[in-house]
Each structure stands twice: as structure tokens, then as C-alpha cells.
Amino acid sequence: MIRLSGIRKTYGKTVALDELELEVREGEFFCLLGPSGAGKTTTLKTVAGLEQPDSGTVALGGEDMRGVEPYDRGVAMCFESYALYPHRSAYDNLASPLRSPRHRLPAAEARQRIGAIAELLGISGLLDRPVGQLSNGQRQRVALGRVLVRPARAFLLDEPLSHLDAKLRQQMRAELKAIGAVQHTTTLYVTHDSVEALALGDRIAVIREGRIVQTGTREEIWYRPHDTEVARAFGRPRINLLPGVVTERGVRSEGGVELPVRAPVAPGTDVLVGLRPRDIALHGGDGHELTGTVYVTEVLGRSVEVTVRLGTGEQRVSLVAPRADAARLRPDDPVRLVVRPENLLLFEADRPERPGRRIETQP
Amino acid sequence: MRKHLVGWLCDAALVLYFLFALFPIAWMVILSLKPADQLFSTYFSFSPTLDGYRTVLGDSEGIPFVRFFVNSLVVSVGAVVLSLVVGLPAAYASARWRFKGSENLMFTLLSFRFAPELTVIIPLFVLYQKLGLFDTYVGMVWVLQLVTLPLIVWIMRSYFADLTPELEQAALLDGYTRKQAFFKVALPLVKPGIAAVSLLAFIFAWNNFVFPLILTSNEAQTVTVGALSFLGGDRPKYNLTAAAALVSVVPPLLLALTIQRYLVRGLSFGAVKS
């Protein structure tokens, strides 16, 4: 549906997009995740035709979009800055697409549609107000409404929930995908929030410095991250990455910690072993046992984040345990941790020029 | 105590400045009210009369001041309107698109304001004579573009540059063409700027002296030159010149008062990031 191939975009000497490849399938909800400055917004604007790539092609529904004006591309975009028309009311902002020559609807029908969308977004009471009098969260919803109110080939959403307060954001996140228009329309959703990406994306692409690092379903991104940085981007608390050296039997980390990871790597190679905090069990179960002492505990509501000093060294790992299991732990208490070898991820050691790639492990 | 003293000194300074600023105007008002035979008396007492104004507005003395006044209105408004029609799209384009030589083009436009008008006035005079533009409205409106167009383009450019381009981009994605995005989104948002810059341009055009002095004689002559006609002849009639000058201050003043609301916002708009 949306296909970007070999897109390169530079602003002076800064490279914004560097041979970017991206494919969003028909009807899919696709999340583009990356830190600020990674090229997310530029990617959206390139799809919309608001930015012209230096090279590469943009195709929508199989058609090459070269030379096609933004208003002929049939995509709707929600800007991170809202880009609401400040001299008009919320209603007139929502009505703007429906009054344009390309998406014109009879006034009565337009009113009905706007009413329905406003209801959906909880802004029915604000329609008469000039947008200058709305809060940021309200403006953001009006901006989202202006996108959803019209039929489109694709929705391009640039951080559409970023300015909502935490509660509303969670609620809207849950509702967004249930909105009929969103279900039926290909959506390219830009965010810097990995939780949002995991919650919403049928597929997720991770963008970094103008390049797509990895594209996949949330499972693929979670269980087979392309490199340590992708692994670090998803999951809170963050993944534990233990430096170690490959040996005949596995990986040896500091303080006499042995980890049962097998990979086709020459012994003596420096590696990082990744352990998700939720994949470490405090009490029993099958698997590989690690010993250590409690360093610190932090209650996170129903669960507890426990940081444990492994073996005899200073190596620390975080894990998340149910409160009942971890409530009585005190610093320096000895603990036995269990990890399942299949949950261990293996990465090359990080280097200054690039984060360590994942190494396929052997069962 | 100290605060009081500072406040008092400030007030005194303001009063002094007020006297300094208004003194010439007061002088003109007094001059315009003097009867012709007491013009050169230096003591303050005289019998005030509106005869000066009656003479000026009554077109006596053989000087059609009312026509000059209308001429001034026509050429100043005409110059501003033409400059807006040409200058707003130019300002918008130069704020949004950089192309090869665009900065040079803008600088060239500004440079029209550098040279004194006197440096070009002789060739212009000859050209105007040959082209039949001498002493016509069209000729005056045209030549005043040298005054109003750079002003409008340069000031409006910064207004447009302060608007985020995402507003017009949103309009494009809403289904509007670039032209519609300009007229429906960008233009309404710079209205305060248009009001402010139009007033400035109008005042500059209205006050211009050299162009009407050389390029008009009677039909299209404006108040700035016309007011001085009362000084000709065997006896300079200062009271009539003063009355004419004061009458010709009225339109810019009225205009400034009516659009004051926009003016304050307009002139500060460009400077402050919202």
C-alpha cells in the first residue's frame, strides 16, 4: 500500500533519510518507532508529498507518486504540532477537509460526520470554541479528528497522543484502533514511545538515523531484536545486558557467572547476553540457576523490581517479581534466580560505531 | 520616598518631551489661525480666524487644494493597493521558497530604498514626458511603487516566515490547492500585518515630495507639493500653508486611529515568537 524504496533526503549536509526502505500493507496499522531526530516526521512528510526526496521512490497503492501533489495523494495527516488553523473554531477546523474541492460533502452530511467524530474523541462540547482557547490535549484531539473525519487512502499520524495526559493517553490508545475508520484504513503511526508501538502496531519498524533498523511484528521485535539498541528500546525495566566471554560451554560473565548460551562463535569472543527482567524467576522452576544477593528493591504497584548482584562480582540484573514473592526481600539477602536458556539473547559486544547485533543462538 | 521622586522625575521628563514633540504642531495651529495681516507679528495676541482654512478649502487664490487632496488620496491608496496585490504573493513566495538568486532578488528590491529619489528623478522625468505618464495618476501610482513595494514585500515576508509552513501543508492535505492554501490559510493569519504595513506604506506614499514635485504639474499634483504653492507669489502666505499642511495630516491620522487595534499587534507580531 505505502512503499518507500531507497529514499534519501538531505537538508544541507545533514542526512535526514538514508536509503530508507519501508512497506506498509493494505489496511495495516503500522508503527514507526524511533528517537527524536531519527527521521520519523520526514518519512511521513515524504509519503504525504510535503517533502521531496533527493532520490528513491514513494508509491501509494502501487502508483509511483513522483510529481503528484499532496492534495492528489489522498492521504490525511495529523501533525505533531497539530497545525490547526488558529483563526477558526474547532468545528471549522474539523470541517476544513469536508469543504475542500476534493472531499466536499453536503453541509448537512458534513455536520453529521463531524458530530460523530467529535463524540468519539470527546470534544463535542468544544466545537464552537476558537482553537486558541483549547488545551494542548484538546487541540491534539481536534487535529486527530480532522484526519479521521474524511475518507483517505492512508492515515499518517505523527505522535497523535503525545500531548494527552497519562490517563487520557491510555484511554485513547485503547480506543484508537477500535475506531472504524482506523480499522479500515492503512495507518502509518509515528511514535517515540515503545509501549505505544507494542500496543498499537500490527507491525513495527524501528528507525534510527534515517534508516530502518528492523521491521517486524511485536513478537519478532521482542524476541529477535536486531541489535542491543532495539532490545533496549522495548520493555521497562530495560533488558539486562551482561558482558561476557564465549567459552566451550556457554558464556562466562564477571564474578563466576555462567550462562548456558550456545552459538557458532569462536571461544574468547566478547559478547553481551540479554535477559528480559520478566524472564527471570525468583523462586524455582525449571532452568538454569544463578545465585546472588539482593541489591535494592522497588515496588511498582502489584509487582516489585528487584535488582540482584550476581555471583561474587558487581554484575547486576533487574527482574520483576510478583509482590507476594518479593515483599520480604531485604538488601544483601541471598537469592536464587532461574532463567530458561531459550529466553537468553546473545549479542555482539557494543562498539562505538554501532550497537552489537544479535547472534542466532543454538538450542 | 525615593520611589516617589523617581516617578515625579519621570513625569517631568514626559511633560518636557510632550512640549518638545507638540511645539511645532502647536506653532502650525497658531499660524493657521492667524489673519493674514498679523502673520509676522511676534507677540502672542492675535484675533484667531478660520479664514485661512476657508481660503484653502474654498480653492480661492487660484490654487485647487481640494483637487490636490483628492489626488493624494487616489495615488496613495492606488500605490498601496497595487503594492499589496503584487507584493503579498511576492512576500509569501520569498518566505517559503528559496531558489537560486532569491536572496539577491530580495536585496535588489530593498536597494530601491537606498538611493535618494533625486538620483533617478531626471531620467524619470524625461521618460515620463515621452511615455505620456507625466502628471497622470497612473504615472504617480507607478513611481510610488519604489516607495511602497519594497516596504510591503520586506515586512510581509517576515510575517509569512513566522507562520509555520505546516498550516499550509495541513491545508494541502485537507484537499486544497496551493493557491487556496495561500488565500484561505496564510493570508487571513497575516491580516494584522497587512493592516500595519498598509498604513506605513500609505503614510510614506502620502508624504512623498520629490516624485510629485518633478513628475506632476497640475492634474495629478499632491498635497505635499500643493501646500507649498501658497508660498509662491509676491507675499508668502504662511497661514495658508499651515492650514493646508494641517488638513493634509488628517487622512493618515484618521487611518491610524481606525486601525490602531491591529497596529499594536501588527507591529509587534513579527518580533515575538508565539
Contacts between the chains, C-beta under 8 A, distances in Angstrom:
chain1	res1	chain2	res2	distance
A	45	B	169	7.6
A	48	B	169	7.6
A	48	B	173	6.0
A	49	B	172	8.0
A	50	B	169	4.8
A	50	B	172	7.1
A	50	B	173	7.7
A	69	B	172	7.4
A	69	B	177	7.8
A	69	B	178	7.9
A	70	B	169	7.2
A	70	B	172	4.1
A	70	B	173	5.6
A	71	B	172	5.2
A	71	B	173	7.1
A	71	B	174	7.9
A	71	B	175	5.3
A	71	B	176	6.3
A	71	B	177	6.2
A	75	B	173	6.7
A	76	B	173	6.0
A	77	B	169	7.9
A	77	B	170	7.4
A	77	B	173	5.0
A	79	B	166	5.2
A	79	B	169	7.5
A	79	B	170	6.2
A	81	B	164	6.5
A	81	B	166	5.5
A	83	B	164	7.0
A	83	B	166	4.0
A	83	B	167	5.4
A	83	B	169	6.8
A	83	B	170	4.0
A	84	B	170	7.7
A	85	B	167	6.5
A	85	B	170	7.6
A	85	B	171	7.8
A	85	B	185	6.0
A	86	B	167	8.0
A	86	B	189	6.8
A	87	B	188	5.2
A	87	B	189	5.9
A	96	B	171	7.3
A	96	B	174	4.8
A	97	B	174	4.2
A	97	B	175	5.7
A	100	B	174	5.1
A	100	B	175	3.2
A	100	B	176	5.0
A	100	B	180	7.7
A	101	B	175	6.3
A	101	B	176	7.3
A	101	B	177	7.6
A	101	B	180	7.7
A	102	B	175	3.4
A	103	B	174	7.5
A	103	B	175	4.8
A	146	B	170	7.7
A	146	B	174	7.3
A	150	B	174	7.8
A	150	B	175	7.8
